[in-house]
Amino acid sequence: MNALSFFMAIGPWQIAIIVMVVLLLFGGKKIPELMRGLGSGIKEFKDASREDDKLDEKKD
């Protein structure tokens, strides 16, 4: 089972259950903070990978 077929197997009920569990665990006020932190982490990762690509191009 590859990753694509795994995500295709997740239906709307499973997504709703996951959202409810996240709401119960973290509360409504913490979720925007968590998403903001996740977004900034992804942005930093992309920036770092771009810098690494630029360094590789300069070496060639």
PDB file of N, H, CA, C and O in Angstrom:
ATOM      1  N   MET A   1       0.858  -1.178   0.000  1.00  0.00           N
ATOM      2  CA  MET A   1       0.000   0.000   0.000  1.00  0.00           C
ATOM      3  C   MET A   1       0.903   1.239   0.000  1.00  0.00           C
ATOM      4  O   MET A   1       1.660   1.463   0.944  1.00  0.00           O
ATOM      5  N   ASN A   2       0.817   2.022  -1.044  1.00  0.00           N
ATOM      6  H   ASN A   2       0.202   1.840  -1.811  1.00  0.00           H
ATOM      7  CA  ASN A   2       1.638   3.234  -1.094  1.00  0.00           C
ATOM      8  C   ASN A   2       0.910   4.397  -0.423  1.00  0.00           C
ATOM      9  O   ASN A   2      -0.249   4.278  -0.027  1.00  0.00           O
ATOM     10  N   ALA A   3       1.608   5.512  -0.304  1.00  0.00           N
ATOM     11  H   ALA A   3       2.550   5.609  -0.625  1.00  0.00           H
ATOM     12  CA  ALA A   3       1.072   6.658   0.436  1.00  0.00           C
ATOM     13  C   ALA A   3      -0.172   7.231  -0.245  1.00  0.00           C
ATOM     14  O   ALA A   3      -1.108   7.656   0.433  1.00  0.00           O
ATOM     15  N   LEU A   4      -0.188   7.246  -1.570  1.00  0.00           N
ATOM     16  H   LEU A   4       0.572   6.902  -2.121  1.00  0.00           H
ATOM     17  CA  LEU A   4      -1.335   7.813  -2.277  1.00  0.00           C
ATOM     18  C   LEU A   4      -2.596   7.014  -2.005  1.00  0.00           C
ATOM     19  O   LEU A   4      -3.650   7.594  -1.745  1.00  0.00           O
ATOM     20  N   SER A   5      -2.507   5.693  -2.060  1.00  0.00           N
ATOM     21  H   SER A   5      -1.650   5.222  -2.270  1.00  0.00           H
ATOM     22  CA  SER A   5      -3.699   4.891  -1.800  1.00  0.00           C
ATOM     23  C   SER A   5      -4.137   4.999  -0.340  1.00  0.00           C
ATOM     24  O   SER A   5      -5.322   4.867  -0.035  1.00  0.00           O
ATOM     25  N   PHE A   6      -3.182   5.240   0.564  1.00  0.00           N
ATOM     26  H   PHE A   6      -2.219   5.347   0.317  1.00  0.00           H
ATOM     27  CA  PHE A   6      -3.544   5.442   1.967  1.00  0.00           C
ATOM     28  C   PHE A   6      -4.383   6.697   2.130  1.00  0.00           C
ATOM     29  O   PHE A   6      -5.401   6.678   2.821  1.00  0.00           O
ATOM     30  N   PHE A   7      -3.958   7.804   1.491  1.00  0.00           N
ATOM     31  H   PHE A   7      -3.131   7.819   0.929  1.00  0.00           H
ATOM     32  CA  PHE A   7      -4.710   9.050   1.621  1.00  0.00           C
ATOM     33  C   PHE A   7      -6.032   8.983   0.866  1.00  0.00           C
ATOM     34  O   PHE A   7      -6.987   9.665   1.237  1.00  0.00           O
ATOM     35  N   MET A   8      -6.101   8.190  -0.167  1.00  0.00           N
ATOM     36  H   MET A   8      -5.325   7.636  -0.468  1.00  0.00           H
ATOM     37  CA  MET A   8      -7.361   8.025  -0.888  1.00  0.00           C
ATOM     38  C   MET A   8      -8.361   7.245  -0.034  1.00  0.00           C
ATOM     39  O   MET A   8      -9.571   7.397  -0.201  1.00  0.00           O
ATOM     40  N   ALA A   9      -7.856   6.405   0.886  1.00  0.00           N
ATOM     41  H   ALA A   9      -6.873   6.282   1.021  1.00  0.00           H
ATOM     42  CA  ALA A   9      -8.728   5.585   1.715  1.00  0.00           C
ATOM     43  C   ALA A   9      -9.349   6.389   2.862  1.00  0.00           C
ATOM     44  O   ALA A   9     -10.321   5.941   3.470  1.00  0.00           O
ATOM     45  N   ILE A  10      -8.809   7.551   3.161  1.00  0.00           N
ATOM     46  H   ILE A  10      -8.019   7.915   2.667  1.00  0.00           H
ATOM     47  CA  ILE A  10      -9.357   8.370   4.244  1.00  0.00           C
ATOM     48  C   ILE A  10     -10.598   9.094   3.726  1.00  0.00           C
ATOM     49  O   ILE A  10     -10.535   9.840   2.749  1.00  0.00           O
ATOM     50  N   GLY A  11     -11.716   8.861   4.391  1.00  0.00           N
ATOM     51  H   GLY A  11     -11.767   8.255   5.184  1.00  0.00           H
ATOM     52  CA  GLY A  11     -12.967   9.470   3.976  1.00  0.00           C
ATOM     53  C   GLY A  11     -13.323  10.668   4.822  1.00  0.00           C
ATOM     54  O   GLY A  11     -12.581  11.035   5.733  1.00  0.00           O
ATOM     55  N   PRO A  12     -14.457  11.282   4.527  1.00  0.00           N
ATOM     56  CA  PRO A  12     -14.871  12.474   5.274  1.00  0.00           C
ATOM     57  C   PRO A  12     -15.136  12.193   6.748  1.00  0.00           C
ATOM     58  O   PRO A  12     -14.901  13.066   7.583  1.00  0.00           O
ATOM     59  N   TRP A  13     -15.619  10.996   7.093  1.00  0.00           N
ATOM     60  H   TRP A  13     -15.809  10.287   6.415  1.00  0.00           H
ATOM     61  CA  TRP A  13     -15.872  10.684   8.497  1.00  0.00           C
ATOM     62  C   TRP A  13     -14.576  10.570   9.279  1.00  0.00           C
ATOM     63  O   TRP A  13     -14.503  10.999  10.430  1.00  0.00           O
ATOM     64  N   GLN A  14     -13.554   9.996   8.661  1.00  0.00           N
ATOM     65  H   GLN A  14     -13.613   9.647   7.726  1.00  0.00           H
ATOM     66  CA  GLN A  14     -12.267   9.879   9.347  1.00  0.00           C
ATOM     67  C   GLN A  14     -11.648  11.257   9.572  1.00  0.00           C
ATOM     68  O   GLN A  14     -11.067  11.513  10.626  1.00  0.00           O
ATOM     69  N   ILE A  15     -11.771  12.134   8.595  1.00  0.00           N
ATOM     70  H   ILE A  15     -12.243  11.926   7.739  1.00  0.00           H
ATOM     71  CA  ILE A  15     -11.244  13.486   8.728  1.00  0.00           C
ATOM     72  C   ILE A  15     -11.993  14.226   9.836  1.00  0.00           C
ATOM     73  O   ILE A  15     -11.373  14.935  10.629  1.00  0.00           O
ATOM     74  N   ALA A  16     -13.305  14.072   9.902  1.00  0.00           N
ATOM     75  H   ALA A  16     -13.809  13.495   9.258  1.00  0.00           H
ATOM     76  CA  ALA A  16     -14.099  14.724  10.944  1.00  0.00           C
ATOM     77  C   ALA A  16     -13.697  14.226  12.330  1.00  0.00           C
ATOM     78  O   ALA A  16     -13.623  15.014  13.273  1.00  0.00           O
ATOM     79  N   ILE A  17     -13.440  12.940  12.458  1.00  0.00           N
ATOM     80  H   ILE A  17     -13.499  12.300  11.692  1.00  0.00           H
ATOM     81  CA  ILE A  17     -13.023  12.384  13.750  1.00  0.00           C
ATOM     82  C   ILE A  17     -11.663  12.935  14.147  1.00  0.00           C
ATOM     83  O   ILE A  17     -11.456  13.289  15.308  1.00  0.00           O
ATOM     84  N   ILE A  18     -10.733  13.012  13.202  1.00  0.00           N
ATOM     85  H   ILE A  18     -10.901  12.724  12.260  1.00  0.00           H
ATOM     86  CA  ILE A  18      -9.406  13.556  13.486  1.00  0.00           C
ATOM     87  C   ILE A  18      -9.507  15.005  13.935  1.00  0.00           C
ATOM     88  O   ILE A  18      -8.838  15.408  14.886  1.00  0.00           O
ATOM     89  N   VAL A  19     -10.341  15.798  13.255  1.00  0.00           N
ATOM     90  H   VAL A  19     -10.884  15.471  12.481  1.00  0.00           H
ATOM     91  CA  VAL A  19     -10.520  17.208  13.625  1.00  0.00           C
ATOM     92  C   VAL A  19     -11.100  17.326  15.026  1.00  0.00           C
ATOM     93  O   VAL A  19     -10.672  18.180  15.804  1.00  0.00           O
ATOM     94  N   MET A  20     -12.059  16.487  15.352  1.00  0.00           N
ATOM     95  H   MET A  20     -12.406  15.794  14.720  1.00  0.00           H
ATOM     96  CA  MET A  20     -12.663  16.530  16.689  1.00  0.00           C
ATOM     97  C   MET A  20     -11.647  16.164  17.771  1.00  0.00           C
ATOM     98  O   MET A  20     -11.627  16.781  18.836  1.00  0.00           O
ATOM     99  N   VAL A  21     -10.814  15.176  17.507  1.00  0.00           N
ATOM    100  H   VAL A  21     -10.831  14.675  16.642  1.00  0.00           H
ATOM    101  CA  VAL A  21      -9.798  14.778  18.482  1.00  0.00           C
ATOM    102  C   VAL A  21      -8.795  15.910  18.689  1.00  0.00           C
ATOM    103  O   VAL A  21      -8.403  16.198  19.820  1.00  0.00           O
ATOM    104  N   VAL A  22      -8.380  16.550  17.597  1.00  0.00           N
ATOM    105  H   VAL A  22      -8.698  16.316  16.678  1.00  0.00           H
ATOM    106  CA  VAL A  22      -7.438  17.670  17.707  1.00  0.00           C
ATOM    107  C   VAL A  22      -8.066  18.807  18.504  1.00  0.00           C
ATOM    108  O   VAL A  22      -7.401  19.411  19.345  1.00  0.00           O
ATOM    109  N   LEU A  23      -9.326  19.103  18.252  1.00  0.00           N
ATOM    110  H   LEU A  23      -9.866  18.613  17.569  1.00  0.00           H
ATOM    111  CA  LEU A  23     -10.008  20.157  19.012  1.00  0.00           C
ATOM    112  C   LEU A  23     -10.092  19.826  20.493  1.00  0.00           C
ATOM    113  O   LEU A  23      -9.907  20.697  21.343  1.00  0.00           O
ATOM    114  N   LEU A  24     -10.372  18.571  20.797  1.00  0.00           N
ATOM    115  H   LEU A  24     -10.523  17.864  20.106  1.00  0.00           H
ATOM    116  CA  LEU A  24     -10.459  18.172  22.198  1.00  0.00           C
ATOM    117  C   LEU A  24      -9.100  18.219  22.892  1.00  0.00           C
ATOM    118  O   LEU A  24      -9.007  18.600  24.059  1.00  0.00           O
ATOM    119  N   LEU A  25      -8.052  17.833  22.175  1.00  0.00           N
ATOM    120  H   LEU A  25      -8.128  17.523  21.227  1.00  0.00           H
ATOM    121  CA  LEU A  25      -6.723  17.804  22.787  1.00  0.00           C
ATOM    122  C   LEU A  25      -6.145  19.201  22.986  1.00  0.00           C
ATOM    123  O   LEU A  25      -5.593  19.496  24.046  1.00  0.00           O
ATOM    124  N   PHE A  26      -6.266  20.054  21.986  1.00  0.00           N
ATOM    125  H   PHE A  26      -6.715  19.814  21.125  1.00  0.00           H
ATOM    126  CA  PHE A  26      -5.580  21.342  22.021  1.00  0.00           C
ATOM    127  C   PHE A  26      -6.494  22.526  22.309  1.00  0.00           C
ATOM    128  O   PHE A  26      -6.007  23.571  22.741  1.00  0.00           O
ATOM    129  N   GLY A  27      -7.762  22.407  22.094  1.00  0.00           N
ATOM    130  H   GLY A  27      -8.157  21.558  21.743  1.00  0.00           H
ATOM    131  CA  GLY A  27      -8.673  23.518  22.306  1.00  0.00           C
ATOM    132  C   GLY A  27      -8.677  24.459  21.121  1.00  0.00           C
ATOM    133  O   GLY A  27      -7.736  24.473  20.328  1.00  0.00           O
ATOM    134  N   GLY A  28      -9.719  25.234  21.002  1.00  0.00           N
ATOM    135  H   GLY A  28     -10.483  25.223  21.647  1.00  0.00           H
ATOM    136  CA  GLY A  28      -9.891  26.131  19.867  1.00  0.00           C
ATOM    137  C   GLY A  28      -8.892  27.272  19.805  1.00  0.00           C
ATOM    138  O   GLY A  28      -8.574  27.760  18.721  1.00  0.00           O
ATOM    139  N   LYS A  29      -8.395  27.701  20.956  1.00  0.00           N
ATOM    140  H   LYS A  29      -8.653  27.305  21.837  1.00  0.00           H
ATOM    141  CA  LYS A  29      -7.484  28.851  20.978  1.00  0.00           C
ATOM    142  C   LYS A  29      -6.061  28.470  20.610  1.00  0.00           C
ATOM    143  O   LYS A  29      -5.312  29.311  20.113  1.00  0.00           O
ATOM    144  N   LYS A  30      -5.670  27.235  20.840  1.00  0.00           N
ATOM    145  H   LYS A  30      -6.278  26.551  21.244  1.00  0.00           H
ATOM    146  CA  LYS A  30      -4.295  26.805  20.569  1.00  0.00           C
ATOM    147  C   LYS A  30      -4.078  26.454  19.100  1.00  0.00           C
ATOM    148  O   LYS A  30      -2.947  26.534  18.620  1.00  0.00           O
ATOM    149  N   ILE A  31      -5.109  26.074  18.385  1.00  0.00           N
ATOM    150  H   ILE A  31      -6.028  26.009  18.775  1.00  0.00           H
ATOM    151  CA  ILE A  31      -4.945  25.604  17.005  1.00  0.00           C
ATOM    152  C   ILE A  31      -4.362  26.679  16.089  1.00  0.00           C
ATOM    153  O   ILE A  31      -3.455  26.355  15.322  1.00  0.00           O
ATOM    154  N   PRO A  32      -4.815  27.932  16.113  1.00  0.00           N
ATOM    155  CA  PRO A  32      -4.171  28.937  15.248  1.00  0.00           C
ATOM    156  C   PRO A  32      -2.685  29.115  15.553  1.00  0.00           C
ATOM    157  O   PRO A  32      -1.883  29.321  14.642  1.00  0.00           O
ATOM    158  N   GLU A  33      -2.320  29.036  16.827  1.00  0.00           N
ATOM    159  H   GLU A  33      -2.971  28.869  17.567  1.00  0.00           H
ATOM    160  CA  GLU A  33      -0.908  29.140  17.196  1.00  0.00           C
ATOM    161  C   GLU A  33      -0.116  27.962  16.634  1.00  0.00           C
ATOM    162  O   GLU A  33       0.992  28.139  16.129  1.00  0.00           O
ATOM    163  N   LEU A  34      -0.684  26.767  16.724  1.00  0.00           N
ATOM    164  H   LEU A  34      -1.585  26.623  17.135  1.00  0.00           H
ATOM    165  CA  LEU A  34      -0.008  25.585  16.194  1.00  0.00           C
ATOM    166  C   LEU A  34       0.159  25.676  14.677  1.00  0.00           C
ATOM    167  O   LEU A  34       1.216  25.337  14.147  1.00  0.00           O
ATOM    168  N   MET A  35      -0.879  26.132  13.983  1.00  0.00           N
ATOM    169  H   MET A  35      -1.739  26.408  14.415  1.00  0.00           H
ATOM    170  CA  MET A  35      -0.802  26.248  12.526  1.00  0.00           C
ATOM    171  C   MET A  35       0.196  27.324  12.111  1.00  0.00           C
ATOM    172  O   MET A  35       0.906  27.163  11.118  1.00  0.00           O
ATOM    173  N   ARG A  36       0.253  28.408  12.858  1.00  0.00           N
ATOM    174  H   ARG A  36      -0.324  28.538  13.665  1.00  0.00           H
ATOM    175  CA  ARG A  36       1.213  29.475  12.579  1.00  0.00           C
ATOM    176  C   ARG A  36       2.636  28.945  12.733  1.00  0.00           C
ATOM    177  O   ARG A  36       3.501  29.227  11.903  1.00  0.00           O
ATOM    178  N   GLY A  37       2.874  28.186  13.783  1.00  0.00           N
ATOM    179  H   GLY A  37       2.171  27.956  14.457  1.00  0.00           H
ATOM    180  CA  GLY A  37       4.189  27.591  14.004  1.00  0.00           C
ATOM    181  C   GLY A  37       4.543  26.586  12.924  1.00  0.00           C
ATOM    182  O   GLY A  37       5.687  26.530  12.474  1.00  0.00           O
ATOM    183  N   LEU A  38       3.570  25.793  12.507  1.00  0.00           N
ATOM    184  H   LEU A  38       2.640  25.838  12.873  1.00  0.00           H
ATOM    185  CA  LEU A  38       3.799  24.828  11.436  1.00  0.00           C
ATOM    186  C   LEU A  38       4.117  25.538  10.133  1.00  0.00           C
ATOM    187  O   LEU A  38       5.022  25.124   9.408  1.00  0.00           O
ATOM    188  N   GLY A  39       3.388  26.602   9.826  1.00  0.00           N
ATOM    189  H   GLY A  39       2.654  26.939  10.416  1.00  0.00           H
ATOM    190  CA  GLY A  39       3.634  27.370   8.605  1.00  0.00           C
ATOM    191  C   GLY A  39       5.005  28.013   8.589  1.00  0.00           C
ATOM    192  O   GLY A  39       5.685  28.002   7.562  1.00  0.00           O
ATOM    193  N   SER A  40       5.420  28.572   9.715  1.00  0.00           N
ATOM    194  H   SER A  40       4.868  28.581  10.549  1.00  0.00           H
ATOM    195  CA  SER A  40       6.741  29.198   9.755  1.00  0.00           C
ATOM    196  C   SER A  40       7.837  28.143   9.663  1.00  0.00           C
ATOM    197  O   SER A  40       8.889  28.398   9.078  1.00  0.00           O
ATOM    198  N   GLY A  41       7.606  26.971  10.228  1.00  0.00           N
ATOM    199  H   GLY A  41       6.751  26.764  10.703  1.00  0.00           H
ATOM    200  CA  GLY A  41       8.577  25.890  10.112  1.00  0.00           C
ATOM    201  C   GLY A  41       8.736  25.414   8.682  1.00  0.00           C
ATOM    202  O   GLY A  41       9.851  25.150   8.232  1.00  0.00           O
ATOM    203  N   ILE A  42       7.624  25.302   7.963  1.00  0.00           N
ATOM    204  H   ILE A  42       6.718  25.516   8.329  1.00  0.00           H
ATOM    205  CA  ILE A  42       7.676  24.900   6.560  1.00  0.00           C
ATOM    206  C   ILE A  42       8.382  25.961   5.736  1.00  0.00           C
ATOM    207  O   ILE A  42       9.170  25.633   4.849  1.00  0.00           O
ATOM    208  N   LYS A  43       8.109  27.232   6.017  1.00  0.00           N
ATOM    209  H   LYS A  43       7.468  27.498   6.737  1.00  0.00           H
ATOM    210  CA  LYS A  43       8.764  28.317   5.285  1.00  0.00           C
ATOM    211  C   LYS A  43      10.274  28.294   5.510  1.00  0.00           C
ATOM    212  O   LYS A  43      11.043  28.458   4.564  1.00  0.00           O
ATOM    213  N   GLU A  44      10.700  28.092   6.752  1.00  0.00           N
ATOM    214  H   GLU A  44      10.075  27.958   7.521  1.00  0.00           H
ATOM    215  CA  GLU A  44      12.129  28.023   7.047  1.00  0.00           C
ATOM    216  C   GLU A  44      12.777  26.834   6.339  1.00  0.00           C
ATOM    217  O   GLU A  44      13.899  26.941   5.844  1.00  0.00           O
ATOM    218  N   PHE A  45      12.076  25.705   6.292  1.00  0.00           N
ATOM    219  H   PHE A  45      11.164  25.618   6.694  1.00  0.00           H
ATOM    220  CA  PHE A  45      12.606  24.531   5.613  1.00  0.00           C
ATOM    221  C   PHE A  45      12.784  24.799   4.116  1.00  0.00           C
ATOM    222  O   PHE A  45      13.804  24.426   3.537  1.00  0.00           O
ATOM    223  N   LYS A  46      11.794  25.444   3.491  1.00  0.00           N
ATOM    224  H   LYS A  46      10.966  25.747   3.962  1.00  0.00           H
ATOM    225  CA  LYS A  46      11.894  25.773   2.071  1.00  0.00           C
ATOM    226  C   LYS A  46      13.046  26.737   1.808  1.00  0.00           C
ATOM    227  O   LYS A  46      13.797  26.561   0.849  1.00  0.00           O
ATOM    228  N   ASP A  47      13.188  27.755   2.655  1.00  0.00           N
ATOM    229  H   ASP A  47      12.577  27.898   3.434  1.00  0.00           H
ATOM    230  CA  ASP A  47      14.282  28.715   2.499  1.00  0.00           C
ATOM    231  C   ASP A  47      15.638  28.026   2.619  1.00  0.00           C
ATOM    232  O   ASP A  47      16.557  28.314   1.852  1.00  0.00           O
ATOM    233  N   ALA A  48      15.758  27.120   3.579  1.00  0.00           N
ATOM    234  H   ALA A  48      15.011  26.887   4.202  1.00  0.00           H
ATOM    235  CA  ALA A  48      17.026  26.413   3.770  1.00  0.00           C
ATOM    236  C   ALA A  48      17.330  25.517   2.574  1.00  0.00           C
ATOM    237  O   ALA A  48      18.483  25.413   2.155  1.00  0.00           O
ATOM    238  N   SER A  49      16.311  24.876   2.028  1.00  0.00           N
ATOM    239  H   SER A  49      15.375  24.961   2.369  1.00  0.00           H
ATOM    240  CA  SER A  49      16.557  24.007   0.875  1.00  0.00           C
ATOM    241  C   SER A  49      16.918  24.836  -0.360  1.00  0.00           C
ATOM    242  O   SER A  49      17.715  24.391  -1.185  1.00  0.00           O
ATOM    243  N   ARG A  50      16.349  26.021  -0.496  1.00  0.00           N
ATOM    244  H   ARG A  50      15.701  26.383   0.175  1.00  0.00           H
ATOM    245  CA  ARG A  50      16.720  26.894  -1.614  1.00  0.00           C
ATOM    246  C   ARG A  50      18.175  27.347  -1.485  1.00  0.00           C
ATOM    247  O   ARG A  50      18.912  27.380  -2.470  1.00  0.00           O
ATOM    248  N   GLU A  51      18.578  27.695  -0.263  1.00  0.00           N
ATOM    249  H   GLU A  51      17.978  27.668   0.537  1.00  0.00           H
ATOM    250  CA  GLU A  51      19.966  28.100  -0.045  1.00  0.00           C
ATOM    251  C   GLU A  51      20.916  26.952  -0.366  1.00  0.00           C
ATOM    252  O   GLU A  51      21.982  27.168  -0.943  1.00  0.00           O
ATOM    253  N   ASP A  52      20.535  25.743   0.004  1.00  0.00           N
ATOM    254  H   ASP A  52      19.669  25.568   0.473  1.00  0.00           H
ATOM    255  CA  ASP A  52      21.363  24.575  -0.278  1.00  0.00           C
ATOM    256  C   ASP A  52      21.474  24.349  -1.785  1.00  0.00           C
ATOM    257  O   ASP A  52      22.546  24.002  -2.282  1.00  0.00           O
ATOM    258  N   ASP A  53      20.371  24.543  -2.515  1.00  0.00           N
ATOM    259  H   ASP A  53      19.500  24.824  -2.112  1.00  0.00           H
ATOM    260  CA  ASP A  53      20.395  24.401  -3.970  1.00  0.00           C
ATOM    261  C   ASP A  53      21.308  25.447  -4.603  1.00  0.00           C
ATOM    262  O   ASP A  53      22.038  25.147  -5.548  1.00  0.00           O
ATOM    263  N   LYS A  54      21.266  26.675  -4.082  1.00  0.00           N
ATOM    264  H   LYS A  54      20.673  26.918  -3.314  1.00  0.00           H
ATOM    265  CA  LYS A  54      22.125  27.734  -4.617  1.00  0.00           C
ATOM    266  C   LYS A  54      23.599  27.418  -4.375  1.00  0.00           C
ATOM    267  O   LYS A  54      24.438  27.665  -5.242  1.00  0.00           O
ATOM    268  N   LEU A  55      23.915  26.874  -3.203  1.00  0.00           N
ATOM    269  H   LEU A  55      23.234  26.673  -2.499  1.00  0.00           H
ATOM    270  CA  LEU A  55      25.292  26.515  -2.915  1.00  0.00           C
ATOM    271  C   LEU A  55      25.767  25.398  -3.826  1.00  0.00           C
ATOM    272  O   LEU A  55      26.918  25.406  -4.264  1.00  0.00           O
ATOM    273  N   ASP A  56      24.891  24.424  -4.124  1.00  0.00           N
ATOM    274  H   ASP A  56      23.956  24.417  -3.768  1.00  0.00           H
ATOM    275  CA  ASP A  56      25.246  23.334  -5.021  1.00  0.00           C
ATOM    276  C   ASP A  56      25.499  23.853  -6.435  1.00  0.00           C
ATOM    277  O   ASP A  56      26.396  23.362  -7.120  1.00  0.00           O
ATOM    278  N   GLU A  57      24.714  24.844  -6.882  1.00  0.00           N
ATOM    279  H   GLU A  57      23.985  25.243  -6.326  1.00  0.00           H
ATOM    280  CA  GLU A  57      24.897  25.412  -8.213  1.00  0.00           C
ATOM    281  C   GLU A  57      26.217  26.163  -8.303  1.00  0.00           C
ATOM    282  O   GLU A  57      26.870  26.126  -9.346  1.00  0.00           O
ATOM    283  N   LYS A  58      26.625  26.843  -7.236  1.00  0.00           N
ATOM    284  H   LYS A  58      26.095  26.873  -6.389  1.00  0.00           H
ATOM    285  CA  LYS A  58      27.875  27.589  -7.244  1.00  0.00           C
ATOM    286  C   LYS A  58      29.071  26.644  -7.297  1.00  0.00           C
ATOM    287  O   LYS A  58      30.101  26.986  -7.878  1.00  0.00           O
ATOM    288  N   LYS A  59      28.949  25.462  -6.697  1.00  0.00           N
ATOM    289  H   LYS A  59      28.112  25.184  -6.224  1.00  0.00           H
ATOM    290  CA  LYS A  59      30.046  24.503  -6.705  1.00  0.00           C
ATOM    291  C   LYS A  59      30.292  23.934  -8.094  1.00  0.00           C
ATOM    292  O   LYS A  59      31.425  23.603  -8.443  1.00  0.00           O
ATOM    293  N   ASP A  60      29.227  23.819  -8.890  1.00  0.00           N
ATOM    294  H   ASP A  60      28.306  24.087  -8.606  1.00  0.00           H
ATOM    295  CA  ASP A  60      29.344  23.235 -10.240  1.00  0.00           C
ATOM    296  C   ASP A  60      29.902  24.195 -11.195  1.00  0.00           C
ATOM    297  O   ASP A  60      30.068  23.870 -12.371  1.00  0.00           O
TER     298      ASP A  60
END
